[in-house]
Amino acid sequence: MNITFPDGSVKQYEDGMTALQIAESISPRLRKATLAAEIDGSRADAFRPISGDHSIKLLTWEDEDGRWTMRHTAAHILAQAVKRVHPEAKLAIGPAIDTGFYYDFDAEPFTPEDLEQIQKEMEKIIAEALPLERFEMPRADAIKYFEEKGEPYKVELIQDLPEDAIISFYRQGDFTDLCAGPHVENTGKVKFVKLMSVAGAYWRGSEANPMLQRIYGAAFATKEDLKAYQTRLEEAAKRDHRKLGAEMDLFSFPDEIGPGLAVFHPKGAAVINAMEDYSREMHRKHHYSFVQTPHITKGGLYETSGHLQWYKDSMYPPMRLDEEKDENGNVTEVYCTVDMDSLSGSEGADRKIKGKTLHWVSAADAVPFEARLYDPLLADDSALEDEAEPTAEDAVDAEETEEAEEADANLSRADYDFLKKLNQHSLTVVRGVIEPYAKECAPGTALQFLRTGYFCKDPDSTAELPVFNRTVGLRDAFAKAAK
């Protein structure tokens, strides 16, 4: 047979030779380093016989596919070790990943002591240098094989394969697994492995399926490379944002809110504000203008985009609001209910704000009343009495454009400073002051907060001027309430 190498050279070999034998004919060192082969562009076992003319690339640790093959075999070694230590564990899947491998098991949660025992068993299997053997089975026989072994996940995988799929297996000593391959010639080719962690993973990524135990491991060709990888992980852990965020009092992830959902503390909010200010400054400097869009929209928009039919329940559920409807079922008035309980352990934990319905916005206005205010349960009410100059993080989040400053030219400095300090007022005070002003708004108008004050604005009007401005009155009301 004629074999074409990556450099374009062609050599003749006896039909049926393996890639390992071809590597041996070139040099014993290359044969030792060969982990797999690429035959006509596809990964293949280096120990399988080759027939006919082909192009071949011998894969070593220096090749990505070579590293992938060794780590793939490491996953099988992990599965074999788990079955030896925990025979009751059910096998799921075990691929290679960038720095190693993982395997999913249906088993009781693995403890650190379990991982130590499994690690030792893996080292024994590597030392045994068990040869890997590939073989195939018809679909019915393959299903029966795993049913008899009590491996339901393997049965499901086979049943989901196309009817014409080749169903292949790999055997190493007392362990056999369903696998498309390729693999290294024996378990001794897997040099240095280290089990890293355990995590939960749903079978096939669906919450409707059982939660499995996923064991992660690292695999490298040299002890030095494995040690260097572990050192990088240790250094990265020292700079983990979750660790640093807590140490620097920037943010936290309260269980009451949910995993991965950050609550930014005043220091963290100051960082965000500084970044946002810088971004706005750069945009204005390069002559960009800003727009504001609603946080909610009609469902028809996502019907047009094609998203709604696929993600209606998960990403775009309808909002259920307190509302009034006319005789035709059309929403005419929308109400906003605020109900906040104190967080346990926070300052002022004995305070509780009872839910109260405020008529803040009409149905014609898509976005309800919005003010940038600190949560009274997280902020210190002493800020109400603080006469120090307001800082950037205390300010109302409004764009400081030249045009806006011109528009504010008729606003007194005292009024402007007061509006900036509204951001640190307790909602307990704010609600008591806002409610009577909201009631003064005529039917069909909504109470809105702008940089220059609170207004009752007609949603159907295109006029830029508000119906009336109650800035001065609000300042006096707030000052009285704060006392």
N, C-alpha and C positions, 0 to 999 in steps of 0.2 A: 504494500500500500504506500501511496505517496503522502507524506506529511509536510504541510507548508507551515513555516514558523513566522512569527511576527516580523522578522527582518526581510521576509520575502524568499528566503532560501527554502529549497525543497529537498527532502531526503526520503529514501525508501527504507521501509521497515517490514518485517514479517507481519502478515495479517493476524490480528488477534492480540497484538502486544498492548500493554497498558501504558498510560502516560508516565507512570513511575518507571517502567522499563525503558521508555524513551529517554527520560531524564537521566537514568543510570548510564545510558550509552553516551551521553554528553559529558557528565561528570558525577562521581559519587556524592560530591557536596551538593549538587543541584538536586539529586534524587532525595537526599535527606531533607532538604528545605522545601520540597514540593508538597503542598497541602491539597491541591485540587487542580483541575484543568479546565480550560475554556475551549470547547470544541465547537467550531463553526459559530462562535459568538455566544454559546450557552454554557453555563457552569455545569461541570460533570465530575463524578468521582474519578480521582486519579488512579484508583485500583481496578477500574472496570476495563475489560478488553475493548479494543477499538478495531473496527472492520471498515475497509474501504478508504478512499482518499478523503482527507480532511485538513482543515487549517487548525492549528493547535497553539495555545499559549499555556505554558506551565505556570501555575499560580503559587506564589510563596507568601510569607508574612508581609512582604513589601507591597503586595497587591491587595486592594480593598476586598476583592472576592476571596482571596486566600484567607484573610483575617476573618471574614464572614463565615467561611466554612469551618474553621477551627472553633469559633465561638458557637456555631450551630451544634457541633458535636459536644461541646461543653454543656449545652442545654440538655442533651440526651443523657450525659453522665449525671447531671443533677437529678433528672427524673429517675434514673436507675438507683441512685443513692437513696432518694426519698422512698421508693418502693421497698428497698431493703430495710430501711429504718421504720417506715410506717406503711406496711403492706395494705392497710385499709384505704389509703389515699387514692383518689380517682384522678386519672391523667386528663388534662385538657390540651393546651397547646404550649409550645416552647420554642420561640424563634431566637435568632441572633439579633443583637442591637449594636449600636455604635461602639460601646466600650465593653460589651460582654454579652449577656444573655439573660433570659428569664424563663420561668416555666410556671404555668397555672395549675393548681391542684384543688380538688374538692376535698377538703380535709379540715380538721380542727385547727384553729389558729396556731401557727408555729411560734414557739418561744425562742429567746436567744440561745437557750440550752439545746433546743432542737437544731438550730442552725449550726452550732458547733459540732454536733454529732453527724449531721449531714455532710458538713465540710470534710470531716475526717474520712467518711465513707467515700466521698468523691476522690480524695487523694489515694485511697486504696485502689479504686477502679482505674485511675490513671496509671498507677504503678503496675497493675495487672496487664496493661497494654493489650486489651481485648480487641481482636480484629473485628471490623465492621463488615457486615454482609448485607447486600441488597437483594430483595426478592419481591415478586409480585403475586397478587392473588386476584381471582375473579371477585366481583362485587359481593355476591351472595356468601362466598366463603369468608371474605374479609369481615362482613357484618357478623357472621356466626362466630368467628374467631374472637372478636371483642365482646360480643354478648356473653360468651362462655367465661371470659375473663372479668366480667362485671365492669366494663369500661363504657358507660353510656355516652360520654362526650365524644369518644372516638367513633362510636356507631353513628351518632348524629352527623359528624363530619363526613363520613363515607356516604351516608344517605343524601347529603347535599351536593355531592360531586356529580358532574355531568355523566350521563350514561356511558359515554365513550371514554371516560377518563381512565388513565392507567393508575391503578391502586398499588402503590409500592410501600414496602416496609424495610426497616433497617434493624438488624439483630446484632447485639454485642453481648456475648456471654449469656446470662440468664434474663436479659432484657430485650424486648422487641417493641418497636414503636411505629405507628403510621407516619410516613414521612416521604416527601418528594426528593429530599437530599439537596445537594451532595454532602458528603462527610469525608473526614480524613480517614486514612487507612486503618488506624487503630487508636484506642483511647490514650495511648502513651504519647501521641502527637500533641495532645492538649497539655501545655506546659504548666502555666501558673494561673490558678483560679482562686477567687475569693468571694464568698457569699457576702452580700452587702446589706440587704434589707428585705423586709416582707411588707407587702401592701395588699389591700383588698382590691379586687377587680371583678366586675360583673362578667359572667360568661357572655362572650360576643358583644360586650359593651352595652348591654341592655339591662335596665333596672328591673325588667320583668323576669330576668333570669337569675339563677343562684349566684350568690357572692362567693368567689373563689379566693384562694390564698396564692398570691404571686410572689415567688422568691426571685430576687434580682441577684446577679453575680457579675463579676468582672473577670476577664480572661486576657492574658498577654503572653507574649512569647518569651519574655525574660523576667526574672525576679525584679530587676531594676525598674523596668517599665511599669510593673504592677505597683511597686512602692511609690514611684513618682505619681501615678494616678491617685493613689490613696492620699498622698500629701496634698495634691491639688484639691481633692474633695474637702480635706480638713481646713485648708486655707479658705475655700469658698464658703464653708460653714461659718467661719468667723465673720464673713462679710454678708451673710444671709440677711436680706432686707427685713425678714420677720424678726430676727434677733436684734438687729440694729435699731429697727423702728421702735421696739419696746424699750430698749436701753436708753434711747435718746428722747423718749416720750413724744414721738412723732405720731404714732397711730397704734391702734389695737384692733383685734378681731373678736368682738364680744360674741359669746355663744348665742345670746338672745337674738342677734341679727343674722348670723349664719357664717359658715366657714368661707374664708377668702374674701369676705366683705369688710373692707377697712373703714373704721371710724377715725378720722383725722383729728388729733388733738390740736389745741391752739398753735403749738410750734409747727406741727405738720401743715396746718392750714396756712400758716405764714409762708412756708416754703412754696406751697401751691400758688398762693396769691402772687408771690414774687415771680414765679415762672410765667404765670398768666399775664402779669403786667409787662414782663419783658417781651412776651410773644406779641401782645397788642402793640407795644412800642415799635417793634420791628415791622409789623404789618403796616402800621400807619406811616412809618418812615418810607416804606416802599409803595405808598399810595394805594393801599388796599382799603376797602370799606367793609363794614360789618353789617350783617343781617341777623335777625333773630327769628327762629321758627318755633312753632308750638311743640310741646312735649307729647301731645296726642293728636290723632288725626282720624278722619273717617275711614271706615274699613275699605271703601272703594279704591283708595290710593294703593293699598296692598293687593287688591284684586287686579288692578292694572299692572302692577309690577310682577305679579305671578307668585308672590310669597304666601298670600293668605291661605290658599288651598292646601299648602304643604305644612305650614307652621302655625295654623290657626290656634291650636290648643296649647302649644308649647311656648311660642314667642309672641303671639299677637292675641292674647285672650281679651274679650270685650271688658270694658270697665263698667262696674255696677255702682252707680251713684244715687244719692238721695235726690229725687227729682219730682217735678210736677209736670203733668201732661194735659193737653187739651182733649176735647172730645174725639179727635181723630188719632189720638195716640202719639202726637208729636210732643217732644220735650220742650216745655216753655220756660221752666225755671230749674236751676241746678243749685244744690246746697252743699256746703262743705262742712263736715263734722270733724272737730279736733278732739282727740282723746289721748292724753299722754299720762302715763304712770311714771313715777320716779324709778330710777334705776337703783337696784339694791347696792348699798355700799357707797353711793355717790354722796357728795356734800348736799345737805338739805334733803336727805332721803325721806323725811317725814312729810314732805310736801306732795300733794297730789292734785293735778289739774283735772277736774271732771269734764267729760265730753259735753260740748255745747254747740248747737247748730247756729251758724252765723250765715246770714244771707249776703254773700260777698260778690256773687257774679251771676249774670243772667245767661240764659242758654245761648244767646247770640254771641257771647264772648267765649272763644274756644279755650282760653287759658285763664284759670281762676286767679284771684288775688295772690300776689307773691311779694314777700319782703325778705331781704337777707338778714335774718335775725339769729342770734345765738339761742340754743336750747337752754331754758332756764334751769334745767336739771343738770346741765353740764357746765354752765357758766356761773361765775360768782356774782351775786347781786350787788356786791359792793362796787361793781363797775358803774352803777347808777350814780354813785356819789363821787366818783373819781373825776376831778377837775383837770387832770393832766391832758396835754395835747393828744388828740386821737392818733393812733399809729396806723400804718398802712393796712394791717390786718383787721383793724376795727372799722375801717371805712366801708360804706355801702359799695358793693361791686358794680360800679358804673364806669363807663368809658370817659376818660378825661381828655376829650378832644377839644381842639381850639374852638370848634363850633359850639360845643356844649358850654364851654366857659363863657362865650359871648352871650348865649341864651340866658345864662345865670347872672348876667351883669346887674340885673335889677333886684337880685336877692341879697339881703344883708349878710355880712360875715357871720353874725350870731346865728341867723337862721340856717346858714349853710353848715356851720360847725355842728349845730344841733342835729341836722339830718344825718350827718356822717356818724354821729354817736348813736343813732337809732339802732345800729347793727349790734350793739352790746346790751340792749335793753331786754329785760325778761319778758317772755311771752305772756306771763301772768299780768304784767302791767300793760303790754301792748293790746291784749284782747279787751281789757277793761276800758281802754281809751278808744279803740277803733270801733267797737260795736255801736255806740251812739252815733258816730259819724256815718257808719254804713247805713243806719236807719234813715239818715237824712237824704240819702240818695233817692231820687225819684224812680218810680217803676220804669224798668227798661234800661236803667243805667247801672254801672258797676263801680265799686270802690277800687281805685287803682293807686299804686304807689309809683311815683316817678322821682327823678333826682330833685325836683323842686317842690315836692310835697305830695299830699294825698288829694285825689280828685274824684269827683263823681263824673264819669264820662259816658256819653251816649255811644254805645258800640256801633250804631249805624251811621254815626257822623264821621265825616272825613276831615272836620275842622281840627287844626292842630291845637287850639286853645281849649283848656278844660272847661267844664260847666262852671265850676268854682274852685278856688284854691283855699284850703284850710290849714296851710302850713303854720301860721302864727298861732292859731287856736290849738292846733295839735301840740305845739311845743309847750304852751302853757298847761295843757291838760296832762301831758307827760310829766312835767315838772311837779305838778300837784300830786299826781298818782305816785310818783317816786318818793315823795315825802311820807 
